[in-house]
């Protein structure tokens, strides 16, 4: 495993997936696991990029996917927050 910031990339089955998908899956895992509970603010795209050691475009794509899956909602000028009712 190679450590990038606080995140540890796993090679093997994960490596077959694009980085943005791996990041999105981790953010969703954190939401479903309660690290980011309903109503809480999730990290900004810049914070995600820094934590995972990727460029902003990759982090933005990951966060867009999380939003499109119904886990987060954006509030102009305030940030992105976990929805009150999780999908599934």
PDB file of N, CA, C and O in Angstrom:
ATOM      1  N   UNK A   1       0.839  -1.187   0.000  1.00  0.00           N
ATOM      2  CA  UNK A   1       0.000   0.000   0.000  1.00  0.00           C
ATOM      3  C   UNK A   1       0.872   1.234   0.000  1.00  0.00           C
ATOM      4  O   UNK A   1       1.914   1.279   0.655  1.00  0.00           O
ATOM      5  N   UNK A   2       0.437   2.232  -0.739  1.00  0.00           N
ATOM      6  CA  UNK A   2       1.125   3.507  -0.786  1.00  0.00           C
ATOM      7  C   UNK A   2       0.262   4.514  -0.044  1.00  0.00           C
ATOM      8  O   UNK A   2      -0.934   4.633  -0.308  1.00  0.00           O
ATOM      9  N   UNK A   3       0.867   5.229   0.870  1.00  0.00           N
ATOM     10  CA  UNK A   3       0.123   6.214   1.644  1.00  0.00           C
ATOM     11  C   UNK A   3       0.165   7.564   0.941  1.00  0.00           C
ATOM     12  O   UNK A   3       1.230   8.057   0.568  1.00  0.00           O
ATOM     13  N   UNK A   4      -1.009   8.148   0.770  1.00  0.00           N
ATOM     14  CA  UNK A   4      -1.127   9.484   0.198  1.00  0.00           C
ATOM     15  C   UNK A   4      -1.971  10.290   1.178  1.00  0.00           C
ATOM     16  O   UNK A   4      -3.189  10.123   1.230  1.00  0.00           O
ATOM     17  N   UNK A   5      -1.340  11.154   1.947  1.00  0.00           N
ATOM     18  CA  UNK A   5      -2.087  11.899   2.957  1.00  0.00           C
ATOM     19  C   UNK A   5      -2.604  10.941   4.018  1.00  0.00           C
ATOM     20  O   UNK A   5      -1.862  10.086   4.502  1.00  0.00           O
ATOM     21  N   UNK A   6      -3.865  11.080   4.379  1.00  0.00           N
ATOM     22  CA  UNK A   6      -4.459  10.208   5.386  1.00  0.00           C
ATOM     23  C   UNK A   6      -5.047   8.941   4.764  1.00  0.00           C
ATOM     24  O   UNK A   6      -5.351   7.981   5.473  1.00  0.00           O
ATOM     25  N   UNK A   7      -5.203   8.939   3.469  1.00  0.00           N
ATOM     26  CA  UNK A   7      -5.829   7.834   2.752  1.00  0.00           C
ATOM     27  C   UNK A   7      -4.779   6.830   2.320  1.00  0.00           C
ATOM     28  O   UNK A   7      -3.687   7.222   1.906  1.00  0.00           O
ATOM     29  N   UNK A   8      -5.080   5.559   2.404  1.00  0.00           N
ATOM     30  CA  UNK A   8      -4.157   4.528   1.936  1.00  0.00           C
ATOM     31  C   UNK A   8      -4.785   3.849   0.729  1.00  0.00           C
ATOM     32  O   UNK A   8      -5.825   3.198   0.833  1.00  0.00           O
ATOM     33  N   UNK A   9      -4.141   4.013  -0.411  1.00  0.00           N
ATOM     34  CA  UNK A   9      -4.646   3.392  -1.638  1.00  0.00           C
ATOM     35  C   UNK A   9      -4.425   1.906  -1.569  1.00  0.00           C
ATOM     36  O   UNK A   9      -3.366   1.447  -1.142  1.00  0.00           O
ATOM     37  N   UNK A  10      -5.413   1.153  -1.985  1.00  0.00           N
ATOM     38  CA  UNK A  10      -5.325  -0.303  -2.010  1.00  0.00           C
ATOM     39  C   UNK A  10      -5.209  -0.739  -3.461  1.00  0.00           C
ATOM     40  O   UNK A  10      -5.975  -0.311  -4.324  1.00  0.00           O
ATOM     41  N   UNK A  11      -4.251  -1.586  -3.701  1.00  0.00           N
ATOM     42  CA  UNK A  11      -4.106  -2.118  -5.049  1.00  0.00           C
ATOM     43  C   UNK A  11      -4.804  -3.461  -5.123  1.00  0.00           C
ATOM     44  O   UNK A  11      -5.097  -4.061  -4.089  1.00  0.00           O
ATOM     45  N   UNK A  12      -5.071  -3.934  -6.298  1.00  0.00           N
ATOM     46  CA  UNK A  12      -5.791  -5.184  -6.486  1.00  0.00           C
ATOM     47  C   UNK A  12      -7.115  -4.851  -7.145  1.00  0.00           C
ATOM     48  O   UNK A  12      -7.152  -4.158  -8.162  1.00  0.00           O
ATOM     49  N   UNK A  13      -8.206  -5.344  -6.564  1.00  0.00           N
ATOM     50  CA  UNK A  13      -9.515  -5.121  -7.179  1.00  0.00           C
ATOM     51  C   UNK A  13      -9.843  -3.635  -7.267  1.00  0.00           C
ATOM     52  O   UNK A  13     -10.511  -3.204  -8.207  1.00  0.00           O
ATOM     53  N   UNK A  14      -9.375  -2.837  -6.285  1.00  0.00           N
ATOM     54  CA  UNK A  14      -9.636  -1.399  -6.321  1.00  0.00           C
ATOM     55  C   UNK A  14      -8.944  -0.735  -7.501  1.00  0.00           C
ATOM     56  O   UNK A  14      -9.469   0.216  -8.081  1.00  0.00           O
ATOM     57  N   UNK A  15      -7.772  -1.234  -7.852  1.00  0.00           N
ATOM     58  CA  UNK A  15      -6.993  -0.553  -8.879  1.00  0.00           C
ATOM     59  C   UNK A  15      -7.647  -0.631 -10.246  1.00  0.00           C
ATOM     60  O   UNK A  15      -7.252   0.096 -11.158  1.00  0.00           O
ATOM     61  N   UNK A  16      -8.640  -1.499 -10.409  1.00  0.00           N
ATOM     62  CA  UNK A  16      -9.363  -1.602 -11.674  1.00  0.00           C
ATOM     63  C   UNK A  16     -10.384  -0.473 -11.824  1.00  0.00           C
ATOM     64  O   UNK A  16     -10.949  -0.285 -12.901  1.00  0.00           O
ATOM     65  N   UNK A  17     -10.614   0.259 -10.771  1.00  0.00           N
ATOM     66  CA  UNK A  17     -11.603   1.337 -10.782  1.00  0.00           C
ATOM     67  C   UNK A  17     -10.893   2.679 -10.886  1.00  0.00           C
ATOM     68  O   UNK A  17      -9.818   2.860 -10.313  1.00  0.00           O
ATOM     69  N   UNK A  18     -11.485   3.616 -11.609  1.00  0.00           N
ATOM     70  CA  UNK A  18     -10.881   4.961 -11.683  1.00  0.00           C
ATOM     71  C   UNK A  18     -10.769   5.570 -10.283  1.00  0.00           C
ATOM     72  O   UNK A  18     -11.557   5.252  -9.392  1.00  0.00           O
ATOM     73  N   UNK A  19      -9.776   6.454 -10.101  1.00  0.00           N
ATOM     74  CA  UNK A  19      -9.570   7.088  -8.796  1.00  0.00           C
ATOM     75  C   UNK A  19     -10.818   7.802  -8.291  1.00  0.00           C
ATOM     76  O   UNK A  19     -11.137   7.722  -7.105  1.00  0.00           O
ATOM     77  N   UNK A  20     -11.532   8.503  -9.181  1.00  0.00           N
ATOM     78  CA  UNK A  20     -12.712   9.239  -8.724  1.00  0.00           C
ATOM     79  C   UNK A  20     -13.761   8.288  -8.163  1.00  0.00           C
ATOM     80  O   UNK A  20     -14.474   8.644  -7.224  1.00  0.00           O
ATOM     81  N   UNK A  21     -13.867   7.079  -8.724  1.00  0.00           N
ATOM     82  CA  UNK A  21     -14.829   6.105  -8.215  1.00  0.00           C
ATOM     83  C   UNK A  21     -14.388   5.569  -6.851  1.00  0.00           C
ATOM     84  O   UNK A  21     -15.219   5.349  -5.970  1.00  0.00           O
ATOM     85  N   UNK A  22     -13.095   5.361  -6.681  1.00  0.00           N
ATOM     86  CA  UNK A  22     -12.577   4.904  -5.395  1.00  0.00           C
ATOM     87  C   UNK A  22     -12.840   5.943  -4.308  1.00  0.00           C
ATOM     88  O   UNK A  22     -13.240   5.608  -3.193  1.00  0.00           O
ATOM     89  N   UNK A  23     -12.609   7.203  -4.653  1.00  0.00           N
ATOM     90  CA  UNK A  23     -12.836   8.294  -3.689  1.00  0.00           C
ATOM     91  C   UNK A  23     -14.316   8.411  -3.370  1.00  0.00           C
ATOM     92  O   UNK A  23     -14.686   8.538  -2.203  1.00  0.00           O
ATOM     93  N   UNK A  24     -15.166   8.369  -4.385  1.00  0.00           N
ATOM     94  CA  UNK A  24     -16.612   8.455  -4.165  1.00  0.00           C
ATOM     95  C   UNK A  24     -17.075   7.315  -3.262  1.00  0.00           C
ATOM     96  O   UNK A  24     -17.879   7.525  -2.354  1.00  0.00           O
ATOM     97  N   UNK A  25     -16.571   6.114  -3.512  1.00  0.00           N
ATOM     98  CA  UNK A  25     -16.948   4.957  -2.692  1.00  0.00           C
ATOM     99  C   UNK A  25     -16.529   5.151  -1.234  1.00  0.00           C
ATOM    100  O   UNK A  25     -17.255   4.772  -0.315  1.00  0.00           O
ATOM    101  N   UNK A  26     -15.363   5.740  -1.033  1.00  0.00           N
ATOM    102  CA  UNK A  26     -14.895   5.995   0.334  1.00  0.00           C
ATOM    103  C   UNK A  26     -15.756   7.053   1.021  1.00  0.00           C
ATOM    104  O   UNK A  26     -16.094   6.903   2.195  1.00  0.00           O
ATOM    105  N   UNK A  27     -16.111   8.107   0.316  1.00  0.00           N
ATOM    106  CA  UNK A  27     -16.969   9.151   0.903  1.00  0.00           C
ATOM    107  C   UNK A  27     -18.333   8.551   1.254  1.00  0.00           C
ATOM    108  O   UNK A  27     -18.870   8.817   2.329  1.00  0.00           O
ATOM    109  N   UNK A  28     -18.888   7.752   0.357  1.00  0.00           N
ATOM    110  CA  UNK A  28     -20.179   7.104   0.625  1.00  0.00           C
ATOM    111  C   UNK A  28     -20.046   6.158   1.820  1.00  0.00           C
ATOM    112  O   UNK A  28     -20.940   6.104   2.664  1.00  0.00           O
ATOM    113  N   UNK A  29     -18.937   5.412   1.901  1.00  0.00           N
ATOM    114  CA  UNK A  29     -18.714   4.515   3.043  1.00  0.00           C
ATOM    115  C   UNK A  29     -18.696   5.317   4.335  1.00  0.00           C
ATOM    116  O   UNK A  29     -19.256   4.888   5.345  1.00  0.00           O
ATOM    117  N   UNK A  30     -18.059   6.471   4.305  1.00  0.00           N
ATOM    118  CA  UNK A  30     -18.003   7.322   5.505  1.00  0.00           C
ATOM    119  C   UNK A  30     -19.382   7.849   5.870  1.00  0.00           C
ATOM    120  O   UNK A  30     -19.719   7.932   7.051  1.00  0.00           O
ATOM    121  N   UNK A  31     -20.181   8.205   4.875  1.00  0.00           N
ATOM    122  CA  UNK A  31     -21.545   8.684   5.136  1.00  0.00           C
ATOM    123  C   UNK A  31     -22.374   7.555   5.738  1.00  0.00           C
ATOM    124  O   UNK A  31     -23.022   7.738   6.768  1.00  0.00           O
ATOM    125  N   UNK A  32     -22.353   6.388   5.095  1.00  0.00           N
ATOM    126  CA  UNK A  32     -23.146   5.261   5.580  1.00  0.00           C
ATOM    127  C   UNK A  32     -22.658   4.767   6.941  1.00  0.00           C
ATOM    128  O   UNK A  32     -23.446   4.239   7.726  1.00  0.00           O
ATOM    129  N   UNK A  33     -21.379   4.932   7.224  1.00  0.00           N
ATOM    130  CA  UNK A  33     -20.808   4.493   8.492  1.00  0.00           C
ATOM    131  C   UNK A  33     -20.957   5.492   9.619  1.00  0.00           C
ATOM    132  O   UNK A  33     -20.623   5.186  10.764  1.00  0.00           O
ATOM    133  N   UNK A  34     -21.457   6.691   9.315  1.00  0.00           N
ATOM    134  CA  UNK A  34     -21.698   7.678  10.359  1.00  0.00           C
ATOM    135  C   UNK A  34     -20.568   8.658  10.604  1.00  0.00           C
ATOM    136  O   UNK A  34     -20.688   9.526  11.468  1.00  0.00           O
ATOM    137  N   UNK A  35     -19.470   8.542   9.864  1.00  0.00           N
ATOM    138  CA  UNK A  35     -18.398   9.530  10.003  1.00  0.00           C
ATOM    139  C   UNK A  35     -18.934  10.907   9.634  1.00  0.00           C
ATOM    140  O   UNK A  35     -18.609  11.905  10.276  1.00  0.00           O
ATOM    141  N   UNK A  36     -19.759  10.946   8.589  1.00  0.00           N
ATOM    142  CA  UNK A  36     -20.464  12.166   8.188  1.00  0.00           C
ATOM    143  C   UNK A  36     -21.953  11.876   8.369  1.00  0.00           C
ATOM    144  O   UNK A  36     -22.587  11.352   7.453  1.00  0.00           O
ATOM    145  N   UNK A  37     -22.517  12.200   9.515  1.00  0.00           N
ATOM    146  CA  UNK A  37     -23.935  11.910   9.759  1.00  0.00           C
ATOM    147  C   UNK A  37     -24.865  12.833   8.976  1.00  0.00           C
ATOM    148  O   UNK A  37     -24.430  13.871   8.476  1.00  0.00           O
ATOM    149  N   UNK A  38     -26.147  12.462   8.864  1.00  0.00           N
ATOM    150  CA  UNK A  38     -27.109  13.314   8.171  1.00  0.00           C
ATOM    151  C   UNK A  38     -27.062  14.747   8.702  1.00  0.00           C
ATOM    152  O   UNK A  38     -27.015  14.983   9.909  1.00  0.00           O
ATOM    153  N   UNK A  39     -27.077  15.688   7.766  1.00  0.00           N
ATOM    154  CA  UNK A  39     -27.058  17.103   8.111  1.00  0.00           C
ATOM    155  C   UNK A  39     -25.677  17.694   8.287  1.00  0.00           C
ATOM    156  O   UNK A  39     -25.528  18.914   8.354  1.00  0.00           O
ATOM    157  N   UNK A  40     -24.660  16.841   8.363  1.00  0.00           N
ATOM    158  CA  UNK A  40     -23.303  17.358   8.567  1.00  0.00           C
ATOM    159  C   UNK A  40     -22.681  17.801   7.250  1.00  0.00           C
ATOM    160  O   UNK A  40     -23.058  17.341   6.172  1.00  0.00           O
ATOM    161  N   UNK A  41     -21.730  18.698   7.368  1.00  0.00           N
ATOM    162  CA  UNK A  41     -21.005  19.198   6.198  1.00  0.00           C
ATOM    163  C   UNK A  41     -19.951  18.180   5.812  1.00  0.00           C
ATOM    164  O   UNK A  41     -19.244  17.652   6.670  1.00  0.00           O
ATOM    165  N   UNK A  42     -19.847  17.904   4.515  1.00  0.00           N
ATOM    166  CA  UNK A  42     -18.787  17.018   4.028  1.00  0.00           C
ATOM    167  C   UNK A  42     -17.630  17.886   3.553  1.00  0.00           C
ATOM    168  O   UNK A  42     -17.815  19.077   3.302  1.00  0.00           O
ATOM    169  N   UNK A  43     -16.445  17.309   3.428  1.00  0.00           N
ATOM    170  CA  UNK A  43     -15.289  18.099   2.997  1.00  0.00           C
ATOM    171  C   UNK A  43     -15.520  18.746   1.624  1.00  0.00           C
ATOM    172  O   UNK A  43     -16.240  18.216   0.778  1.00  0.00           O
ATOM    173  N   UNK A  44     -14.895  19.887   1.437  1.00  0.00           N
ATOM    174  CA  UNK A  44     -14.961  20.567   0.144  1.00  0.00           C
ATOM    175  C   UNK A  44     -14.143  19.788  -0.879  1.00  0.00           C
ATOM    176  O   UNK A  44     -13.367  18.900  -0.529  1.00  0.00           O
ATOM    177  N   UNK A  45     -14.330  20.135  -2.139  1.00  0.00           N
ATOM    178  CA  UNK A  45     -13.557  19.500  -3.207  1.00  0.00           C
ATOM    179  C   UNK A  45     -12.064  19.681  -2.964  1.00  0.00           C
ATOM    180  O   UNK A  45     -11.289  18.744  -3.156  1.00  0.00           O
ATOM    181  N   UNK A  46     -11.658  20.858  -2.549  1.00  0.00           N
ATOM    182  CA  UNK A  46     -10.247  21.117  -2.276  1.00  0.00           C
ATOM    183  C   UNK A  46      -9.740  20.236  -1.134  1.00  0.00           C
ATOM    184  O   UNK A  46      -8.640  19.689  -1.210  1.00  0.00           O
ATOM    185  N   UNK A  47     -10.535  20.103  -0.085  1.00  0.00           N
ATOM    186  CA  UNK A  47     -10.147  19.253   1.044  1.00  0.00           C
ATOM    187  C   UNK A  47     -10.035  17.791   0.623  1.00  0.00           C
ATOM    188  O   UNK A  47      -9.122  17.084   1.049  1.00  0.00           O
ATOM    189  N   UNK A  48     -10.965  17.343  -0.212  1.00  0.00           N
ATOM    190  CA  UNK A  48     -10.927  15.965  -0.710  1.00  0.00           C
ATOM    191  C   UNK A  48      -9.679  15.761  -1.565  1.00  0.00           C
ATOM    192  O   UNK A  48      -8.982  14.756  -1.425  1.00  0.00           O
ATOM    193  N   UNK A  49      -9.402  16.716  -2.447  1.00  0.00           N
ATOM    194  CA  UNK A  49      -8.212  16.622  -3.307  1.00  0.00           C
ATOM    195  C   UNK A  49      -6.945  16.517  -2.467  1.00  0.00           C
ATOM    196  O   UNK A  49      -6.063  15.714  -2.768  1.00  0.00           O
ATOM    197  N   UNK A  50      -6.853  17.321  -1.422  1.00  0.00           N
ATOM    198  CA  UNK A  50      -5.674  17.295  -0.555  1.00  0.00           C
ATOM    199  C   UNK A  50      -5.568  15.975   0.200  1.00  0.00           C
ATOM    200  O   UNK A  50      -4.490  15.386   0.271  1.00  0.00           O
ATOM    201  N   UNK A  51      -6.682  15.507   0.763  1.00  0.00           N
ATOM    202  CA  UNK A  51      -6.647  14.265   1.539  1.00  0.00           C
ATOM    203  C   UNK A  51      -6.256  13.069   0.685  1.00  0.00           C
ATOM    204  O   UNK A  51      -5.459  12.232   1.110  1.00  0.00           O
ATOM    205  N   UNK A  52      -6.814  12.988  -0.517  1.00  0.00           N
ATOM    206  CA  UNK A  52      -6.587  11.817  -1.359  1.00  0.00           C
ATOM    207  C   UNK A  52      -5.413  11.987  -2.320  1.00  0.00           C
ATOM    208  O   UNK A  52      -5.067  11.057  -3.049  1.00  0.00           O
ATOM    209  N   UNK A  53      -4.809  13.155  -2.323  1.00  0.00           N
ATOM    210  CA  UNK A  53      -3.636  13.374  -3.162  1.00  0.00           C
ATOM    211  C   UNK A  53      -3.933  13.363  -4.650  1.00  0.00           C
ATOM    212  O   UNK A  53      -3.158  12.830  -5.445  1.00  0.00           O
ATOM    213  N   UNK A  54      -5.072  13.961  -5.026  1.00  0.00           N
ATOM    214  CA  UNK A  54      -5.471  14.016  -6.431  1.00  0.00           C
ATOM    215  C   UNK A  54      -5.699  15.464  -6.843  1.00  0.00           C
ATOM    216  O   UNK A  54      -5.738  16.360  -6.000  1.00  0.00           O
ATOM    217  N   UNK A  55      -5.847  15.687  -8.143  1.00  0.00           N
ATOM    218  CA  UNK A  55      -6.132  17.031  -8.628  1.00  0.00           C
ATOM    219  C   UNK A  55      -7.590  17.378  -8.333  1.00  0.00           C
ATOM    220  O   UNK A  55      -8.412  16.491  -8.104  1.00  0.00           O
ATOM    221  N   UNK A  56      -7.903  18.668  -8.341  1.00  0.00           N
ATOM    222  CA  UNK A  56      -9.258  19.128  -8.026  1.00  0.00           C
ATOM    223  C   UNK A  56     -10.316  18.527  -8.937  1.00  0.00           C
ATOM    224  O   UNK A  56     -11.421  18.226  -8.484  1.00  0.00           O
ATOM    225  N   UNK A  57      -9.993  18.346 -10.223  1.00  0.00           N
ATOM    226  CA  UNK A  57     -10.977  17.803 -11.171  1.00  0.00           C
ATOM    227  C   UNK A  57     -11.399  16.386 -10.776  1.00  0.00           C
ATOM    228  O   UNK A  57     -12.570  16.030 -10.903  1.00  0.00           O
ATOM    229  N   UNK A  58     -10.454  15.584 -10.301  1.00  0.00           N
ATOM    230  CA  UNK A  58     -10.771  14.220  -9.876  1.00  0.00           C
ATOM    231  C   UNK A  58     -11.645  14.247  -8.628  1.00  0.00           C
ATOM    232  O   UNK A  58     -12.622  13.505  -8.526  1.00  0.00           O
ATOM    233  N   UNK A  59     -11.287  15.103  -7.686  1.00  0.00           N
ATOM    234  CA  UNK A  59     -12.084  15.237  -6.464  1.00  0.00           C
ATOM    235  C   UNK A  59     -13.482  15.750  -6.784  1.00  0.00           C
ATOM    236  O   UNK A  59     -14.462  15.282  -6.204  1.00  0.00           O
ATOM    237  N   UNK A  60     -13.582  16.703  -7.697  1.00  0.00           N
ATOM    238  CA  UNK A  60     -14.889  17.256  -8.073  1.00  0.00           C
ATOM    239  C   UNK A  60     -15.762  16.185  -8.713  1.00  0.00           C
ATOM    240  O   UNK A  60     -16.960  16.113  -8.439  1.00  0.00           O
ATOM    241  N   UNK A  61     -15.171  15.358  -9.559  1.00  0.00           N
ATOM    242  CA  UNK A  61     -15.935  14.286 -10.200  1.00  0.00           C
ATOM    243  C   UNK A  61     -16.439  13.298  -9.158  1.00  0.00           C
ATOM    244  O   UNK A  61     -17.578  12.838  -9.234  1.00  0.00           O
ATOM    245  N   UNK A  62     -15.597  12.972  -8.188  1.00  0.00           N
ATOM    246  CA  UNK A  62     -16.005  12.055  -7.118  1.00  0.00           C
ATOM    247  C   UNK A  62     -17.158  12.643  -6.315  1.00  0.00           C
ATOM    248  O   UNK A  62     -18.146  11.959  -6.048  1.00  0.00           O
ATOM    249  N   UNK A  63     -17.035  13.906  -5.931  1.00  0.00           N
ATOM    250  CA  UNK A  63     -18.077  14.536  -5.123  1.00  0.00           C
ATOM    251  C   UNK A  63     -19.374  14.722  -5.913  1.00  0.00           C
ATOM    252  O   UNK A  63     -20.464  14.631  -5.348  1.00  0.00           O
ATOM    253  N   UNK A  64     -19.257  14.978  -7.204  1.00  0.00           N
ATOM    254  CA  UNK A  64     -20.441  15.079  -8.068  1.00  0.00           C
ATOM    255  C   UNK A  64     -21.162  13.726  -8.094  1.00  0.00           C
ATOM    256  O   UNK A  64     -22.391  13.680  -8.038  1.00  0.00           O
ATOM    257  N   UNK A  65     -20.414  12.639  -8.177  1.00  0.00           N
ATOM    258  CA  UNK A  65     -21.006  11.302  -8.185  1.00  0.00           C
ATOM    259  C   UNK A  65     -21.740  11.030  -6.862  1.00  0.00           C
ATOM    260  O   UNK A  65     -22.848  10.493  -6.863  1.00  0.00           O
ATOM    261  N   UNK A  66     -21.125  11.399  -5.752  1.00  0.00           N
ATOM    262  CA  UNK A  66     -21.756  11.217  -4.439  1.00  0.00           C
ATOM    263  C   UNK A  66     -23.084  11.972  -4.397  1.00  0.00           C
ATOM    264  O   UNK A  66     -24.085  11.454  -3.903  1.00  0.00           O
ATOM    265  N   UNK A  67     -23.085  13.204  -4.919  1.00  0.00           N
ATOM    266  CA  UNK A  67     -24.321  14.008  -4.962  1.00  0.00           C
ATOM    267  C   UNK A  67     -25.356  13.356  -5.879  1.00  0.00           C
ATOM    268  O   UNK A  67     -26.528  13.255  -5.517  1.00  0.00           O
ATOM    269  N   UNK A  68     -24.928  12.913  -7.069  1.00  0.00           N
ATOM    270  CA  UNK A  68     -25.853  12.301  -8.023  1.00  0.00           C
ATOM    271  C   UNK A  68     -26.451  11.001  -7.489  1.00  0.00           C
ATOM    272  O   UNK A  68     -27.558  10.624  -7.873  1.00  0.00           O
ATOM    273  N   UNK A  69     -25.732  10.322  -6.615  1.00  0.00           N
ATOM    274  CA  UNK A  69     -26.243   9.101  -5.998  1.00  0.00           C
ATOM    275  C   UNK A  69     -27.241   9.401  -4.878  1.00  0.00           C
ATOM    276  O   UNK A  69     -27.867   8.490  -4.337  1.00  0.00           O
ATOM    277  N   UNK A  70     -27.384  10.691  -4.535  1.00  0.00           N
ATOM    278  CA  UNK A  70     -28.381  11.103  -3.553  1.00  0.00           C
ATOM    279  C   UNK A  70     -27.904  11.178  -2.120  1.00  0.00           C
ATOM    280  O   UNK A  70     -28.724  11.232  -1.203  1.00  0.00           O
ATOM    281  N   UNK A  71     -26.591  11.182  -1.899  1.00  0.00           N
ATOM    282  CA  UNK A  71     -26.060  11.219  -0.540  1.00  0.00           C
ATOM    283  C   UNK A  71     -25.836  12.629  -0.005  1.00  0.00           C
ATOM    284  O   UNK A  71     -25.830  12.831   1.210  1.00  0.00           O
ATOM    285  N   UNK A  72     -25.653  13.598  -0.881  1.00  0.00           N
ATOM    286  CA  UNK A  72     -25.374  14.961  -0.430  1.00  0.00           C
ATOM    287  C   UNK A  72     -26.219  15.966  -1.197  1.00  0.00           C
ATOM    288  O   UNK A  72     -26.804  15.668  -2.238  1.00  0.00           O
ATOM    289  N   UNK A  73     -26.257  17.158  -0.642  1.00  0.00           N
ATOM    290  CA  UNK A  73     -26.932  18.291  -1.291  1.00  0.00           C
ATOM    291  C   UNK A  73     -26.075  19.525  -1.057  1.00  0.00           C
ATOM    292  O   UNK A  73     -25.445  19.671  -0.010  1.00  0.00           O
ATOM    293  N   UNK A  74     -26.061  20.401  -2.038  1.00  0.00           N
ATOM    294  CA  UNK A  74     -25.284  21.625  -1.905  1.00  0.00           C
ATOM    295  C   UNK A  74     -26.147  22.784  -1.481  1.00  0.00           C
ATOM    296  O   UNK A  74     -27.316  22.870  -1.857  1.00  0.00           O
ATOM    297  N   UNK A  75     -25.573  23.677  -0.694  1.00  0.00           N
ATOM    298  CA  UNK A  75     -26.236  24.922  -0.302  1.00  0.00           C
ATOM    299  C   UNK A  75     -25.307  26.057  -0.697  1.00  0.00           C
ATOM    300  O   UNK A  75     -24.193  26.172  -0.187  1.00  0.00           O
ATOM    301  N   UNK A  76     -25.778  26.889  -1.607  1.00  0.00           N
ATOM    302  CA  UNK A  76     -24.959  27.970  -2.142  1.00  0.00           C
ATOM    303  C   UNK A  76     -24.379  28.819  -1.014  1.00  0.00           C
ATOM    304  O   UNK A  76     -25.099  29.308  -0.144  1.00  0.00           O
ATOM    305  N   UNK A  77     -23.067  28.977  -1.057  1.00  0.00           N
ATOM    306  CA  UNK A  77     -22.377  29.791  -0.074  1.00  0.00           C
ATOM    307  C   UNK A  77     -22.118  29.119   1.265  1.00  0.00           C
ATOM    308  O   UNK A  77     -21.408  29.667   2.108  1.00  0.00           O
ATOM    309  N   UNK A  78     -22.688  27.938   1.465  1.00  0.00           N
ATOM    310  CA  UNK A  78     -22.527  27.258   2.753  1.00  0.00           C
ATOM    311  C   UNK A  78     -21.712  25.971   2.656  1.00  0.00           C
ATOM    312  O   UNK A  78     -20.968  25.638   3.579  1.00  0.00           O
ATOM    313  N   UNK A  79     -21.847  25.251   1.557  1.00  0.00           N
ATOM    314  CA  UNK A  79     -21.111  23.997   1.391  1.00  0.00           C
ATOM    315  C   UNK A  79     -22.005  22.857   0.981  1.00  0.00           C
ATOM    316  O   UNK A  79     -23.130  23.057   0.524  1.00  0.00           O
ATOM    317  N   UNK A  80     -21.491  21.666   1.151  1.00  0.00           N
ATOM    318  CA  UNK A  80     -22.202  20.445   0.787  1.00  0.00           C
ATOM    319  C   UNK A  80     -22.476  19.653   2.051  1.00  0.00           C
ATOM    320  O   UNK A  80     -21.601  19.492   2.902  1.00  0.00           O
ATOM    321  N   UNK A  81     -23.703  19.161   2.164  1.00  0.00           N
ATOM    322  CA  UNK A  81     -24.152  18.504   3.372  1.00  0.00           C
ATOM    323  C   UNK A  81     -24.750  17.137   3.075  1.00  0.00           C
ATOM    324  O   UNK A  81     -25.283  16.910   1.990  1.00  0.00           O
ATOM    325  N   UNK A  82     -24.661  16.230   4.035  1.00  0.00           N
ATOM    326  CA  UNK A  82     -25.278  14.919   3.914  1.00  0.00           C
ATOM    327  C   UNK A  82     -26.791  15.105   4.005  1.00  0.00           C
ATOM    328  O   UNK A  82     -27.282  15.851   4.853  1.00  0.00           O
ATOM    329  N   UNK A  83     -27.527  14.423   3.126  1.00  0.00           N
ATOM    330  CA  UNK A  83     -28.983  14.517   3.133  1.00  0.00           C
ATOM    331  C   UNK A  83     -29.540  13.902   4.420  1.00  0.00           C
ATOM    332  O   UNK A  83     -28.878  13.099   5.077  1.00  0.00           O
ATOM    333  N   UNK A  84     -30.763  14.293   4.764  1.00  0.00           N
ATOM    334  CA  UNK A  84     -31.376  13.783   5.989  1.00  0.00           C
ATOM    335  C   UNK A  84     -31.746  12.311   5.876  1.00  0.00           C
ATOM    336  O   UNK A  84     -31.624  11.562   6.846  1.00  0.00           O
ATOM    337  N   UNK A  85     -32.195  11.894   4.699  1.00  0.00           N
ATOM    338  CA  UNK A  85     -32.558  10.489   4.476  1.00  0.00           C
ATOM    339  C   UNK A  85     -31.632   9.915   3.412  1.00  0.00           C
ATOM    340  O   UNK A  85     -31.631  10.363   2.266  1.00  0.00           O
ATOM    341  N   UNK A  86     -30.856   8.932   3.802  1.00  0.00           N
ATOM    342  CA  UNK A  86     -29.909   8.320   2.869  1.00  0.00           C
ATOM    343  C   UNK A  86     -30.630   7.451   1.857  1.00  0.00           C
ATOM    344  O   UNK A  86     -31.659   6.855   2.173  1.00  0.00           O
ATOM    345  N   UNK A  87     -30.097   7.370   0.627  1.00  0.00           N
ATOM    346  CA  UNK A  87     -30.714   6.521  -0.386  1.00  0.00           C
ATOM    347  C   UNK A  87     -30.564   5.040  -0.019  1.00  0.00           C
ATOM    348  O   UNK A  87     -29.732   4.691   0.819  1.00  0.00           O
ATOM    349  N   UNK A  88     -31.331   4.209  -0.616  1.00  0.00           N
ATOM    350  CA  UNK A  88     -31.349   2.738  -0.513  1.00  0.00           C
ATOM    351  C   UNK A  88     -32.468   2.289   0.333  1.00  0.00           C
ATOM    352  O   UNK A  88     -32.645   1.088   0.536  1.00  0.00           O
TER     353      UNK A  88
END
